Amino acid sequence: MLLSPQAMVNIAVLAAEEKKSWDVTVLDIRKITVIADYFIICSGRSKTQVQAIAENILEKMEREGVTAQRREGFREGEWVLLDFGDVVVHIFQDAVRQFYNLERLWGDAPVVGVPVNI
């Protein structure tokens, strides 16, 4: 079964929150770019927590039949990117998140609440 981008967002956010991710932000980037529909940006406090968040998201998505097209940064655990096509997840350690400040970079994108309406 093919999941909608909104359903993927909901699954990924819940999976991140299960691992105590904090400051979860979902940006609706559909009107800004064609690279994806949504960015999920969240933080972990350590390399281990960032990796645990990423693993949980991957596991929950795979359980629903969705496989990441790309995975970057897992070994370093400072900024993990999980690309699910319509949904891209960015998991940061706090200092790295503040440095790159994707929320400002994509400041034209509206922040949406979760659950995202399906």
C-alpha positions as CSV (number, residue, x, y, z in Angstrom):
1,M,0.0,0.0,0.0
2,L,1.3,3.4,-1.0
3,L,1.2,5.9,1.8
4,S,0.4,9.6,1.3
5,P,3.1,12.1,2.2
6,Q,0.9,13.3,5.1
7,A,0.7,9.7,6.4
8,M,4.5,9.4,6.1
9,V,4.9,12.6,8.1
10,N,2.7,11.4,10.9
11,I,4.5,8.1,11.1
12,A,7.9,9.7,11.1
13,V,7.0,12.3,13.7
14,L,5.5,9.8,16.1
15,A,8.6,7.5,15.7
16,A,10.9,10.5,16.4
17,E,8.9,11.4,19.5
18,E,9.0,7.8,20.8
19,K,12.8,8.3,21.1
20,K,12.4,11.6,22.9
21,S,13.2,13.8,20.0
22,W,12.6,17.4,20.8
23,D,11.8,20.6,18.9
24,V,10.1,18.7,16.1
25,T,9.2,21.0,13.2
26,V,7.3,20.0,10.0
27,L,7.7,22.4,7.0
28,D,5.3,22.2,4.1
29,I,7.6,22.9,1.1
30,R,5.3,21.9,-1.7
31,K,4.9,25.4,-3.0
32,I,8.6,26.2,-2.8
33,T,10.4,23.3,-4.4
34,V,9.8,20.0,-6.2
35,I,12.4,18.1,-4.2
36,A,9.9,17.0,-1.6
37,D,6.5,17.8,-0.1
38,Y,7.6,18.0,3.6
39,F,10.7,18.5,5.6
40,I,10.7,17.1,9.2
41,I,13.4,18.7,11.4
42,C,14.1,17.4,14.9
43,S,16.8,17.2,17.4
44,G,18.5,14.7,19.6
45,R,20.9,15.5,22.5
46,S,23.7,13.1,21.5
47,K,25.1,10.9,18.7
48,T,23.5,7.9,20.2
49,Q,20.0,9.6,20.5
50,V,20.2,10.9,16.9
51,Q,21.0,7.4,15.7
52,A,18.2,5.9,17.8
53,I,15.7,8.4,16.4
54,A,16.8,7.6,12.8
55,E,16.6,3.9,13.4
56,N,13.1,4.1,14.9
57,I,11.9,6.2,12.0
58,L,13.4,3.8,9.5
59,E,11.9,0.8,11.3
60,K,8.4,2.3,11.5
61,M,8.4,3.4,7.9
62,E,9.7,0.1,6.6
63,R,6.9,-1.6,8.6
64,E,4.5,0.4,6.5
65,G,6.2,-0.6,3.3
66,V,8.2,2.7,2.8
67,T,11.9,2.5,2.3
68,A,14.4,5.4,2.5
69,Q,15.8,6.3,-0.9
70,R,18.8,7.8,0.8
71,R,20.4,7.8,4.2
72,E,23.2,10.2,5.0
73,G,25.2,11.0,8.2
74,F,24.2,8.0,10.3
75,R,27.7,7.0,11.4
76,E,28.7,10.5,12.5
77,G,25.3,11.1,14.2
78,E,25.5,14.9,14.0
79,W,23.0,15.4,11.1
80,V,21.2,12.3,9.8
81,L,19.2,12.8,6.6
82,L,16.5,10.2,5.7
83,D,15.0,10.8,2.2
84,F,11.7,9.0,1.7
85,G,10.9,10.9,-1.6
86,D,8.0,13.1,-0.7
87,V,9.2,13.4,2.9
88,V,12.8,14.3,4.0
89,V,13.7,13.9,7.6
90,H,16.6,15.9,9.2
91,I,17.7,14.7,12.6
92,F,20.3,17.0,14.3
93,Q,22.4,17.4,17.3
94,D,21.4,20.8,18.7
95,A,24.6,22.7,17.9
96,V,24.6,21.5,14.3
97,R,20.9,22.3,13.9
98,Q,21.6,25.9,15.1
99,F,24.5,26.3,12.8
100,Y,22.6,25.2,9.6
101,N,19.3,26.7,10.7
102,L,17.1,25.0,8.1
103,E,14.0,26.7,9.5
104,R,15.4,30.1,8.5
105,L,16.8,28.8,5.2
106,W,13.3,27.4,4.3
107,G,11.6,30.4,6.0
108,D,9.0,30.8,3.3
109,A,7.6,27.3,4.0
110,P,4.7,27.2,6.4
111,V,5.1,25.1,9.6
112,V,2.3,22.5,9.8
113,G,1.0,20.8,12.9
114,V,1.0,17.1,13.4
115,P,-1.0,15.0,12.7
116,V,-1.0,16.3,9.2
117,N,-4.5,15.9,7.7
118,I,-4.7,12.9,5.4
